[in-house]
Amino acid sequence: MEEIQVSLGKTPQRRPRGVRNVIVAGGVTVAVGIGVALWQPWLDRAPFTVYQVAVQDAEYTRPGSSPGTCVRTSASEEERVILDEEGTRLASARDPREGEVLGPEFGEFAGACLFVARIDGVTGGLGTYVMQWGGGTKHTMSEEDLREPLEAQRERVKTWKRENFQPAED
């Protein structure tokens, strides 16, 4: 007679391959998701150039080197600095020595002097920046505002009203 052995213990069962693959795929998906969230490839981190327009009343300017230009008699060539939110200096430039005399299409600011500061190499993708002019008050600006094209800023000057402006603070 043959002897039959019966075991009451469970035989280890292997997990089906499909379940293991789903677990691995889920882990990879989570890791990739975290990596993309940290990297944020949709942000343009390339350095960009900022243009900032400023207007000086005619009484504080004198004629420039050629017709239609002007030179500030006060606060000329002040430094504009762009910082990140922690206060790290990202880029800076000096205001230009000469500007452009504004024509009648600039309404209340006709005859004033328009200066355009160009600041190269501002790190992109930070969202919020801090701008300081001449060591004075710091102003928070969005990246969208800093990236505004020069022509759009010039057009906006045409709609400015004197009553909306106060003298610059140091």
Backbone bond lengths (Angstrom), bond angles and torsions (degrees), N, CA, C in turn:
res aa  C-N    CA-C-N  psi(-1)  N-CA   C-N-CA  omega(-1)  CA-C   N-CA-C  phi
1 M - - - 1.401 - - 1.515 110.13 -
2 E 1.297 111.98 142.59 1.456 117.04 -179.90 1.503 110.75 -86.08
3 E 1.267 113.13 146.17 1.455 118.22 177.93 1.522 109.45 -96.89
4 I 1.291 116.39 126.68 1.461 121.71 178.57 1.514 107.75 -104.41
5 Q 1.317 114.83 128.82 1.462 118.89 177.47 1.514 108.60 -104.50
6 V 1.283 114.14 130.54 1.465 120.40 179.14 1.512 107.60 -116.54
7 S 1.324 115.65 131.46 1.460 120.68 178.16 1.510 108.14 -107.75
8 L 1.304 115.62 132.40 1.454 119.50 178.23 1.530 112.08 -90.92
9 G 1.293 119.07 -7.84 1.480 122.39 177.64 1.526 110.77 -76.78
10 K 1.341 115.06 157.42 1.466 119.60 -179.78 1.511 109.83 -81.30
11 T 1.286 114.54 140.03 1.457 118.98 174.29 1.527 107.80 -84.12
12 P 1.319 116.48 132.02 1.469 117.97 -179.86 1.516 109.96 -61.64
13 Q 1.299 113.97 131.87 1.457 121.08 179.15 1.531 107.92 -103.63
14 R 1.282 116.46 136.24 1.475 120.52 176.04 1.512 108.02 -80.74
15 R 1.346 113.44 142.27 1.459 117.98 175.20 1.501 109.28 -67.90
16 P 1.287 115.21 143.08 1.462 117.11 176.69 1.531 109.15 -63.08
17 R 1.316 115.47 145.42 1.459 120.42 -177.54 1.524 112.73 -58.29
18 G 1.279 118.63 -34.50 1.462 122.65 -177.42 1.522 111.94 -60.74
19 V 1.328 117.55 -40.50 1.461 121.79 -178.86 1.532 109.86 -66.20
20 R 1.322 116.42 -44.22 1.460 120.58 179.82 1.530 110.27 -62.54
21 N 1.308 116.95 -41.53 1.465 120.68 179.12 1.528 111.62 -63.91
22 V 1.317 116.41 -37.84 1.471 120.40 178.67 1.524 110.06 -65.28
23 I 1.323 117.24 -41.85 1.467 121.17 179.52 1.530 110.18 -64.19
24 V 1.315 116.94 -45.96 1.472 120.79 178.56 1.528 110.70 -62.50
25 A 1.312 117.36 -44.58 1.465 121.08 -179.94 1.527 110.58 -62.85
26 G 1.320 117.35 -39.79 1.469 120.93 177.84 1.514 111.50 -62.94
27 G 1.323 116.78 -43.19 1.467 121.08 178.27 1.523 112.11 -62.56
28 V 1.320 115.66 -42.61 1.473 120.36 178.43 1.524 109.96 -64.21
29 T 1.318 116.99 -41.80 1.463 121.04 179.94 1.527 110.85 -61.68
30 V 1.317 116.92 -43.93 1.468 120.77 178.63 1.526 110.14 -63.33
31 A 1.312 118.05 -44.22 1.462 121.68 -179.76 1.527 111.13 -62.74
32 V 1.322 117.08 -43.44 1.469 121.26 178.47 1.529 109.98 -64.78
33 G 1.327 117.11 -41.98 1.465 121.44 178.68 1.512 111.97 -60.07
34 I 1.320 117.05 -43.58 1.464 121.07 178.25 1.527 109.89 -65.36
35 G 1.315 116.70 -42.85 1.471 120.34 179.16 1.519 112.07 -61.41
36 V 1.319 116.95 -43.71 1.474 120.82 179.94 1.527 110.08 -66.24
37 A 1.331 117.94 -40.62 1.462 121.18 179.72 1.523 110.95 -62.77
38 L 1.322 117.11 -37.77 1.463 119.94 178.45 1.524 112.11 -75.24
39 W 1.308 117.10 -37.54 1.460 121.98 -177.28 1.528 111.29 -77.00
40 Q 1.303 118.89 -36.33 1.461 126.56 -179.49 1.535 111.92 49.63
41 P 1.337 116.71 66.63 1.462 119.93 -176.46 1.523 113.53 -64.69
42 W 1.321 119.13 -15.61 1.459 121.19 179.62 1.529 111.81 -75.80
43 L 1.351 118.54 -14.25 1.462 121.01 178.04 1.525 110.21 -82.62
44 D 1.305 115.61 135.61 1.463 120.69 176.47 1.522 107.73 -85.30
45 R 1.321 116.40 101.55 1.457 121.39 -177.60 1.537 112.50 -92.92
46 A 1.312 115.90 1.20 1.462 119.45 -179.81 1.530 109.81 -65.79
47 P 1.323 117.24 141.66 1.470 119.56 176.37 1.532 110.08 -59.42
48 F 1.316 115.96 144.05 1.457 120.57 179.94 1.521 110.29 -134.15
49 T 1.317 116.43 168.47 1.458 122.76 -179.79 1.524 109.21 -103.59
50 V 1.315 115.50 133.39 1.460 122.61 178.47 1.522 108.30 -104.35
51 Y 1.322 116.49 134.11 1.459 122.30 171.93 1.521 107.04 -113.70
52 Q 1.322 116.72 130.74 1.460 121.95 177.97 1.517 108.56 -127.18
53 V 1.332 116.53 125.62 1.463 120.23 178.16 1.518 109.38 -96.36
54 A 1.318 115.07 146.64 1.461 122.44 176.39 1.522 107.29 -141.61
55 V 1.325 115.27 147.99 1.460 120.46 -179.06 1.526 108.77 -120.56
56 Q 1.320 116.25 135.51 1.458 122.79 177.31 1.523 108.01 -119.56
57 D 1.336 117.08 130.26 1.463 120.66 178.09 1.524 110.75 -57.39
58 A 1.323 115.12 146.21 1.469 121.84 -177.34 1.517 112.36 -56.87
59 E 1.339 118.32 -32.25 1.469 120.75 -178.14 1.530 112.31 -64.95
60 Y 1.330 117.61 -16.63 1.466 121.65 179.21 1.526 111.96 -108.25
61 T 1.327 116.04 22.77 1.466 120.68 178.69 1.521 109.26 -134.40
62 R 1.302 114.05 167.62 1.473 121.52 173.52 1.516 106.97 -135.05
63 P 1.339 118.10 163.93 1.465 119.92 -179.83 1.531 111.60 -58.05
64 G 1.328 114.94 144.84 1.458 121.06 179.78 1.515 112.28 -87.44
65 S 1.303 116.18 -163.57 1.467 122.04 -174.93 1.518 112.88 -77.92
66 S 1.320 117.92 -15.07 1.462 120.33 178.14 1.531 108.53 -142.76
67 P 1.339 117.39 161.18 1.471 120.08 -178.81 1.537 111.05 -57.11
68 G 1.333 115.83 139.14 1.456 121.24 179.31 1.517 114.18 84.79
69 T 1.334 117.49 2.75 1.464 120.30 177.89 1.527 109.27 -113.61
70 C 1.304 115.40 163.09 1.459 121.69 -178.14 1.527 109.39 -147.38
71 V 1.327 115.44 160.61 1.459 122.40 179.68 1.523 107.76 -129.84
72 R 1.294 118.03 134.52 1.466 122.13 177.17 1.518 110.08 -66.75
73 T 1.324 115.98 144.34 1.465 119.88 174.15 1.516 110.48 -100.85
74 S 1.325 117.49 -10.63 1.470 121.31 176.75 1.523 108.99 -137.28
75 A 1.301 115.03 150.53 1.478 122.09 177.45 1.517 112.56 50.47
76 S 1.317 116.82 40.26 1.461 118.26 179.75 1.522 111.09 -84.34
77 E 1.298 113.90 150.68 1.457 122.54 176.31 1.529 114.22 54.71
78 E 1.328 116.07 35.88 1.468 120.37 176.17 1.519 109.36 -71.01
79 E 1.320 116.17 154.00 1.458 121.08 -178.80 1.531 110.70 -86.76
80 R 1.321 115.60 134.69 1.466 122.82 171.65 1.521 106.44 -104.25
81 V 1.315 115.77 129.05 1.464 121.18 -177.78 1.522 108.61 -121.79
82 I 1.319 116.03 136.79 1.459 121.76 174.26 1.522 107.38 -113.22
83 L 1.336 114.39 127.48 1.459 122.43 -177.54 1.526 109.36 -120.64
84 D 1.325 115.85 160.17 1.460 117.84 170.62 1.533 107.37 -84.88
85 E 1.324 117.84 179.53 1.467 120.97 -175.87 1.531 113.20 -64.94
86 E 1.330 117.27 -23.09 1.465 120.55 179.24 1.526 111.74 -86.39
87 G 1.324 117.06 -5.29 1.467 120.54 178.41 1.520 114.53 97.11
88 T 1.323 117.68 6.81 1.463 120.82 177.85 1.526 109.34 -76.14
89 R 1.310 115.98 129.71 1.466 122.18 -179.43 1.523 109.46 -70.08
90 L 1.331 116.11 123.45 1.459 121.20 -179.53 1.517 112.01 -99.72
91 A 1.318 116.34 -42.18 1.469 120.66 -177.84 1.523 108.56 -164.28
92 S 1.320 114.95 160.59 1.465 119.30 177.25 1.525 109.35 -156.96
93 A 1.318 114.57 162.88 1.462 121.25 176.26 1.523 107.76 -160.37
94 R 1.297 115.54 159.21 1.469 121.11 176.27 1.516 108.83 -92.79
95 D 1.335 115.26 145.12 1.457 119.13 173.51 1.526 108.39 -62.87
96 P 1.310 116.86 148.30 1.473 119.09 -179.17 1.523 111.46 -68.40
97 R 1.299 114.78 155.78 1.471 120.83 179.00 1.520 110.37 -72.03
98 E 1.318 116.80 -41.31 1.461 120.73 -177.71 1.513 111.35 -111.94
99 G 1.329 113.93 150.03 1.452 120.60 177.38 1.514 110.06 -129.94
100 E 1.314 115.45 -166.41 1.456 122.86 -175.98 1.531 109.44 -116.85
101 V 1.322 117.00 132.69 1.457 120.97 175.56 1.528 107.36 -73.69
102 L 1.340 115.81 128.32 1.461 120.71 -176.67 1.523 111.42 -81.29
103 G 1.323 115.39 138.99 1.458 122.32 -179.17 1.517 112.32 -84.76
104 P 1.330 117.22 -178.52 1.462 122.16 -176.47 1.533 113.87 -62.92
105 E 1.323 118.49 -23.12 1.464 120.70 178.69 1.530 112.36 -66.00
106 F 1.341 117.32 -10.47 1.457 121.59 179.71 1.529 112.36 -92.31
107 G 1.323 116.65 15.57 1.461 122.86 172.37 1.513 114.11 54.97
108 E 1.322 116.05 -123.17 1.467 122.00 -176.58 1.527 113.21 -62.57
109 F 1.309 117.69 -17.44 1.466 120.85 -178.97 1.529 112.71 -103.19
110 A 1.332 117.46 11.87 1.472 120.98 175.86 1.520 108.54 -59.38
111 G 1.335 116.34 134.91 1.460 121.97 -178.65 1.515 113.45 90.45
112 A 1.339 117.37 -16.34 1.469 121.01 177.26 1.531 108.39 -75.86
113 C 1.300 115.49 174.15 1.464 121.31 -176.40 1.534 109.61 -110.63
114 L 1.329 116.67 126.79 1.457 122.86 179.38 1.528 109.09 -100.61
115 F 1.311 115.50 127.06 1.463 121.97 177.26 1.517 108.42 -115.07
116 V 1.309 116.46 141.02 1.465 121.53 178.47 1.526 108.21 -120.90
117 A 1.328 115.43 115.39 1.462 121.01 176.04 1.523 108.12 -91.81
118 R 1.304 116.37 135.26 1.463 122.36 177.83 1.525 107.90 -115.32
119 I 1.339 114.78 121.71 1.462 120.52 -179.03 1.529 107.48 -119.02
120 D 1.311 116.29 110.86 1.458 122.36 -177.73 1.527 111.39 -91.44
121 G 1.334 115.01 153.74 1.461 121.26 169.95 1.514 116.25 77.26
122 V 1.336 118.31 30.27 1.462 120.82 177.40 1.525 108.28 -79.25
123 T 1.316 117.03 127.10 1.456 122.32 -179.74 1.519 110.30 -63.33
124 G 1.321 117.06 127.99 1.460 121.20 -179.63 1.511 112.93 -86.57
125 G 1.332 115.56 165.10 1.445 122.09 171.62 1.512 116.33 86.93
126 L 1.334 119.03 7.87 1.460 119.64 -178.25 1.523 113.08 -88.31
127 G 1.331 116.79 -19.69 1.459 120.12 177.05 1.514 113.95 85.77
128 T 1.327 117.79 -56.48 1.460 122.52 -179.09 1.525 109.09 -124.22
129 Y 1.315 115.26 137.30 1.464 122.24 -178.99 1.521 109.07 -130.92
130 V 1.327 116.37 165.20 1.457 122.21 175.76 1.523 106.92 -120.54
131 M 1.341 115.91 130.13 1.466 122.05 179.85 1.523 108.14 -112.90
132 Q 1.331 115.57 136.42 1.463 121.00 176.60 1.521 108.49 -133.76
133 W 1.317 116.10 135.05 1.463 120.43 -179.96 1.518 108.89 -118.74
134 G 1.330 116.06 127.87 1.461 121.92 176.13 1.511 115.00 59.00
135 G 1.311 118.63 27.78 1.459 121.56 178.96 1.518 113.73 75.61
136 G 1.333 117.38 7.81 1.467 121.48 -177.47 1.511 113.35 -89.00
137 T 1.305 114.67 -145.88 1.456 123.00 -176.28 1.524 111.32 -60.25
138 K 1.321 114.89 141.23 1.463 120.92 176.93 1.520 108.71 -95.42
139 H 1.335 116.00 139.98 1.458 122.32 179.27 1.522 109.39 -125.59
140 T 1.324 116.56 135.16 1.456 121.79 177.01 1.526 108.11 -83.11
141 M 1.336 115.51 135.65 1.458 121.14 179.36 1.521 109.39 -135.80
142 S 1.318 115.65 148.26 1.459 120.09 176.51 1.530 108.95 -82.19
143 E 1.310 115.41 159.54 1.460 119.74 177.19 1.524 110.39 -63.58
144 E 1.316 116.10 -35.57 1.464 120.39 178.03 1.532 110.89 -59.27
145 D 1.337 116.82 -42.95 1.467 120.52 178.02 1.531 111.27 -65.87
146 L 1.321 116.80 -41.26 1.467 119.71 179.80 1.523 112.06 -65.76
147 R 1.308 116.59 -31.02 1.470 120.75 -179.26 1.534 112.99 -85.44
148 E 1.329 118.05 1.66 1.466 120.23 -179.14 1.531 109.76 -59.79
149 P 1.325 117.85 129.87 1.462 121.06 -178.31 1.533 112.17 -62.38
150 L 1.308 114.93 150.23 1.464 121.65 -179.60 1.523 111.47 -56.45
151 E 1.313 117.88 -44.82 1.474 120.45 -177.69 1.523 111.61 -62.60
152 A 1.325 118.02 -36.39 1.462 121.12 177.89 1.532 110.61 -66.23
153 Q 1.330 116.70 -38.31 1.461 120.43 177.42 1.533 110.78 -66.49
154 R 1.331 116.58 -42.64 1.477 120.47 178.34 1.528 110.18 -60.80
155 E 1.309 117.42 -42.38 1.467 121.29 179.43 1.528 111.15 -63.61
156 R 1.307 116.69 -37.51 1.463 120.94 -179.92 1.529 111.36 -65.41
157 V 1.331 117.58 -33.16 1.468 121.13 178.88 1.530 110.01 -58.55
158 K 1.312 117.25 -31.83 1.464 121.10 -179.63 1.525 112.34 -62.79
159 T 1.318 118.01 -21.19 1.468 121.10 -178.28 1.532 113.14 -102.18
160 W 1.323 117.41 -2.20 1.461 120.53 -178.30 1.527 110.75 -64.23
161 K 1.323 115.67 148.48 1.462 123.65 175.36 1.522 107.86 -120.23
162 R 1.314 116.91 135.30 1.473 121.20 -178.69 1.522 112.53 -57.49
163 E 1.300 117.35 -35.57 1.465 120.94 -177.37 1.525 112.78 -62.75
164 N 1.328 117.85 -18.72 1.465 122.23 -179.58 1.524 113.40 -87.25
165 F 1.330 117.40 -0.60 1.471 119.99 -175.79 1.508 111.11 -118.71
166 Q 1.332 113.75 144.12 1.448 121.37 175.44 1.516 107.23 -118.21
167 P 1.319 118.22 155.67 1.465 119.60 176.78 1.534 111.11 -56.41
168 A 1.314 116.27 146.75 1.469 120.30 179.62 1.516 110.71 -63.11
169 E 1.343 114.98 142.75 1.464 121.28 177.52 1.511 108.97 -99.00
170 D 1.320 115.67 149.69 1.468 119.76 175.33 1.483 110.65 -91.47
